[in-house]
Amino acid sequence: MTTVSIVIPFIDSWDITSKSIELLARYTKNKTELILIDNGSAENYQSQFQDIVNNSNLFLKYIKNAKNICALPALKQGFEATSADIICFMHNDVLIHEDAWDDRLISAFDNDPQLGLAGLFGAKGVHPNGGRYHCTSHMLGKIWGACGCHDIAAIHHGELMTAIAPSVVFDSLAMFFSKQALSDLIYKTDSFAEWRSPSHFYDRFLSIKVLDLGYHMATIGIAFDHYGGGTSGSSPQYREFLTEWLTEHGYTITDENLDIQIYKVAESQWLEEFGSRLPVVVDDEYNLLWENIQYNNLSYYEQLQS
């Protein structure tokens, strides 16, 4: 049977994170590993989270980092801590609102052996400037994340989609990797190199690299909410990490808001690496069109060798 592991990094933010875990405990149908990466919190919340998942289908594995290591390294840490077939990397401010949501997730991967990455909020295209377009999701805005101008938050951000649709990039709020695809990213590409920005835009460059490896990617229309707004952005532990990272990699601290500075670093890396290949769009058969060149489901590496 296909196994699933949910990996959620967090820094303190107990009120937000605990609500996320409460709904996962309520709506997860299959026996599932929950890996909580305590990414430098001032307190230890293991016993409180254990109380939430008792009598549910979630089995808690709690990893306590003495210092914050940021988002991208936490994804690799989660991979190294599990042997599951599907690794769900989720933000701590995502609320799942669909019973047996994991059945839909497992079915998506079981029905398409080429599926390497899925998500809850994806886009069918990327503009020449690197921005997403034709975004699809089943974001409700039920408890948080409402926009105030639409009854369903998904419409505010793009298109309401309740089924499954091919995609080329995702929002990092939820990225569901096959074990093999994430292993390939780690061991066959430079996706986790030290020079890469550890925060922001990793959802976009990881997505493109998954496509380059020849995998399919799809958005699954599972109902959810996303708080947004940067639940770790004001954390002193996060700021300490960014100060060290920026200094070690030769960047001068130029912005009081280090989250904005690392965002700019990440955006620059994203456009420098992939800008010349954009735009890109995917059709309903997972065919990719890159800058008016049809790739017909061959991987980028196969294209280079042909």
N, C-alpha and C positions, 0 to 999 in steps of 0.2 A: 504493500500500500504506500502511496505517495505521502511523504512526511513533510511537515511545515514547521519552520521556526520563525518567530516574530522577534525582530531585533529593534529595540527602542532605546536610543541614548537620551539622557535627560540631565539637567542640572537643577537641583532643587525643584521649584515649580510644582510642589506637591498637589495643589488644588487642580491644576490642569492635567498633570500626568495621571493622577489617581482616577479621574473621570474617564480618561482614555482606557485605562486598564479595566475599569468596572464594566464598560460596554464590550470590550473584547472578551472578558470572562462570561458575559451574558450571551453573546451571540456566536462564539466559536464552537462548532459542533464536534470537531474531531480532536483527538488527543494531540496537543500542540505544545511545543516548547516556547516559552516566553523568556527571551534573554533581555534583561534590563541592564543597560550599561550606565551606571551611575558615574557620570562624566565629570567628577570633581565636586560633588555636592558638599555643602558644609556639614550635613547630617547623613546618617545611614538610615535608609528607609526600607531595608529588606523585610523586616518583620511586618511592617504595615502593608506592603505589597503582597506578602504571603497571605495575610488575612483576607485580602480581596480575592485572590485566586483559589482559596480553599473551596472545595466542593464544585469546582469548575473543571473544564477540560484543558486548562492551562497549567503547565508545570514550570515553575519559576526557576531560572538560573540568574543569579544576581552577581554582576561584575562591578566591583568598586574600584574606580580609578582614583588614585591619590591626587592626580592633577588632571585638569581638562585636556583632552587630546583632539578636540574638535570633531566635526562630522565625518569627513572622508576617512580618516584613520579609524574611527569607531566602526564604520562599515566593515573594514578589513578585520577588525577585532571580533566583530560578530561572526563573520565567516569562519574564523579560526576556532570559534567556540562551539560550532555546531556541525553535525553531519547530515542535516536535513536535506531533502531533495529541493525544496523551495525555501528561499531565505527572504523574508519580508522585512525590508528596512523601512521603518515608519517614524514619522515625527511624533513627539509625545503629546501633540495637540490635535491629533486626528481622532475623531469619534466615528466608529463603525455603527451604522443603524440598520443593518440587515442580518436577519437570522440566518445561520448556516452560510455566512459569507465565504467561509473557507472552502465549502463544497464547490462554489463557483470558481474559486481560484484554482483548486486542484483540477477540476474538469478542464479548465482552459489549457493548462500545461499538459494534461494527459491526452487531450484531443489534438494537440499540435506539438509534435516532437521538436520542431524548429523554434518554438517559443522560448526565447532566452530571457526576456524581461517584460514585465507587465506593470501597470500602474493604475492609480485611481483618477489621476488628472493628466491627460496626455494631449498631444497635438499631432495633427496629420501633416504639418509642414513647419518649416523654419524659413523666415524671411532672409533676404540677402544681408540684412544688418544683424542677424543672429537672433531676432525675436521670434517667439512662437506665433503660429496662426492656425486657425480652425481647431481650437481647443475643445475637447469633449470631456464630460464627466457626469457623475450623478451626485454632485455636491448639493446638499439640501439647504444648509443654513438653518437647521432645525433647532439646535441648542445654542450654537455660536457660529459665526461666519456669515450671518445674513447680511445682505447688501442694502436693504431698505427700498430698493427700486424694482425688485423682482420677487415673486413668490418662491421661486426656487433659485438658489444661489448660482447653480451651474449656468443659467442663462445669462447672468451678469458677466461671467467670465468666458462665455463661448456658447457651446451647444449642449443641451441636455441629452445624455446618452445612457441608456439602461442596459444595453446588450454588450457587445464586444466589438472593438474597432481597431484596425491597424494604426500604429502611431510611429513617429520618428523621434520624439523627445517626451520627457515626463517632467512633472514637478516632483521634487524630492520628498514631498509630504508622504508619499508611499511609492516605493519601488520594489517590485517582487521579482527576484532573480532566480533562475534555475541554478542549481549548484554548479553545473558545468560552465554556464555562462560567466558566473562570478569568478570561478576558478580561472577561466581563460583571461578575464580582465586582469586578474592579479598576476598571473604567471606568464601570459603571452603578450601583454601590452605594458605601456608605461603609465597606466591609469593611476597607480598609487605611488608614483615617484615622489621623492621628498620635495622637489621643486614645485609641485602642483599646489595651487591654493587649496587649503584644507577645508574651506567653507565657500559656499555659493558656486553656482554654475556646474558643480560636479554632476548634477542630474542631466545636464545637456551633453557634456562631453562623454560621460559614461554611456548615455544613450547612443550617440553616434558611434562609439567604439563597439558597442554591442552589434549595431548594424554592420559595421566593418568586418566583424567576425562571422557574418553570414546568418545571424539569428533573426527571427521575427520578433516584433514588439507589438504589444496591444494594450489598449486601455480597456479595463473591465468596469462595467457600469454598476458597481457596488455602491449602495447609498452610504454617504459619509458627510461629516462636517470637518472643517479645518479652521482652527482659531486664527492662525497666521499672526504676523506682526513681530515675529522673532522672539520666541519664548526664552532664548538664552542670550539675546543681544545685550542685555544690561548686566549680565553676570560678571562679577569681578574675576572669577576663574577663567571665563572665556576671554576677557580682556588681557589677563596675564599671559594666556597661551598665545594670543595674537601678537602681543608685544614681543615675545620671544621669537615667534616664527618670522615675523617681518624683519626683525633685526638680524637673525641668523641667515636670512636669505637676501640680505643686502638692500632692503628697503628702508628708507628714512621715514620715521613716523611723521606724517604730515597732516593728519586729521585727528581731532579730538575723539571723534567717533571711529574707533578702529574697525567696527563692523562695516562701515561705509568704505574704509580704505581697502579692506580685504575683498570686498565686493568688486571694487574697481580693478584690483589685481586679477581676480578670477575672470572678470569680463574680458580684460585684455588678453589673458591666456586663451580663453575660449575663441575669440575672434581671430587671434593670430594663428591658431592651429587649424581652425575649420572655416574661417571666413571665405577663403578662396574657393571652397567647394560648395558654398551656398548660393542659391536656395536649394532646398530639398523638399520633396513631397512624396508621400506614399499613397498608393491606390488601394482599393478594396481587396486586391489579390496579393498584397505585400510587395508589389513591384515598386522600386525606388527610382525617382527621377532627380538626378543631381545636376544642377546647372545645365539643364537641357540635354543631359546624357542619360540614356536608359540603362539601368544596371541589371534588370531582369533576374533578381533574386540571387545573383552570384555575390560572394563576399567581396569586400574591397580588396582584400589580399589576393584573392583569385583574379580580380581584375588587373592588379598590378603585374601578376605573373603571366597573364595571357598575351 
